[in-house]
Amino acid sequence: MIRRFLATAIVVALPLSAAASGLDQLKTFLDTTHSARGTFAQSVASKSGRKPQQSTGSFAMARPGKFRWHYEKPYEQLLVSDGEKLWSFDPDLNQVTVKKLGKALGSSPAALLAGGDLEGHFALKDAGEADGIEMVDATPKAADGSFERVRIGFKDNLPRVMEIRDNFGQVTTLVFAEFHSNPALPPGEFKFSPPKGADVVGE
């Protein structure tokens, strides 16, 4: 009798232990993670089949719309957004490009991490499971976007991988080696001042 009860309890508990769907984990991530810090490895593969370009770096983000994306190897580049403006700094050229963030964030892949009206800008659907990671496909609703699809993979309610396919067949894959949710971030993390002597282009 006890053995039968235990067997029944195990069968009932099995669905509860299964991983939540990608969409459920995305919702949990957006509801509970207001800031993050981590490291990433990026690979960019072109449609021509040339050897993918590899890079690594670190990032920090806070909702809404604030992020610091630092490519460290093999070439340094820094992207910083304070939620209103986006700075792009190329140390080798000593050049800074400034743009208004505006509504662009809402229809870009960054919206999947930095927040925004996802359902308003993307058609979202579960895309199955691969190696223990639950995938979500996000297709832009706007026809004039620069990419055709973003696929983001979740495990334990945190992003583990992103795949961005643009309209030219280029595929950018981001693997998050570390992803820490809700860390204490310095007050000036999302501020940027152009270095002395840098060429500043844009708004």
Sequence and secondary structure as in RCSB ss.txt:
>XXXX:A:sequence
MIRRFLATAIVVALPLSAAASGLDQLKTFLDTTHSARGTFAQSVASKSGRKPQQSTGSFAMARPGKFRWHYEKPY
EQLLVSDGEKLWSFDPDLNQVTVKKLGKALGSSPAALLAGGDLEGHFALKDAGEADGIEMVDATPKAADGSFERV
RIGFKDNLPRVMEIRDNFGQVTTLVFAEFHSNPALPPGEFKFSPPKGADVVGE
>XXXX:A:secstr
 HHHHHHHHHHHHHHHHS   HHHHHHHHHHH SEEEEEEEEEEE TT    EEEEEEEEEETTTEEEEEEEESS
 EEEEEESSEEEEEETTTTEEEEEE GGGGGGSTTHHHH   HHHHEEEEEEEEETTEEEEEEEES TT SEEEE
EEEEETTEEEEEEEEETTS EEEEEEEEEEES    TTTT     TT EEEE 
